[in-house]
Amino acid sequence: MYTRILVAVDGSNTSRRAFEAALDLAQTNGAVLRPFYVVENTPMYFEAPGYDPSILRTRLVEEGQELRAEFSKAMADKGVKGDPAVSEASSLGDVSEIVLQAAAEFNADLLVMGTHGRRGFQRLILGSVAERCVRQATLPVLLIPSAAGTDKEPA
């Protein structure tokens, strides 16, 4: 039985499916749920004339606050206790470390994440936050595939 569940969210359909799965688990088990959004500052390394990275960062922070409100309402509607949190990473490589640190600080006994199921070159270039979390986690990790809850086969 899980009592404290952290779910990593990023606004994608895949992470929304992970949130829904975590919400159902929390409701079923009477667990406390923490949706956790990380602002990724990776795009800030681009140097191009006229490029202002603060615009993108500001939008990502806004998205985190919007998701926080959306998920808080969904949790309240299902009677699930908990509070969404937002943090910030200095690079994409830091995201998995921040997620795992947040899970430890929350004393989570389950980490739920969506996975896009990328393969080959795309995975090599983009990496996988979920994969890094699974490899480094000291708690159980539940991965929700991108095709979960749909009738389509994974790509």
Secondary structure, 3 states (H helix, E strand, C coil): CCCEEEEEECCCHHHHHHHHHHHHHHHHHCCEEEEEEEEECHHHHCCCCCCCHHHHHHHHHHHHHHHHHHHHHHHHHCCCCCCCEEEEECCHHHHHHHHHHHHHHCCCCEEEEEECCCCHHHHHHHCCHHHHHHHHCCCCEEEEECCCCCCCCCC
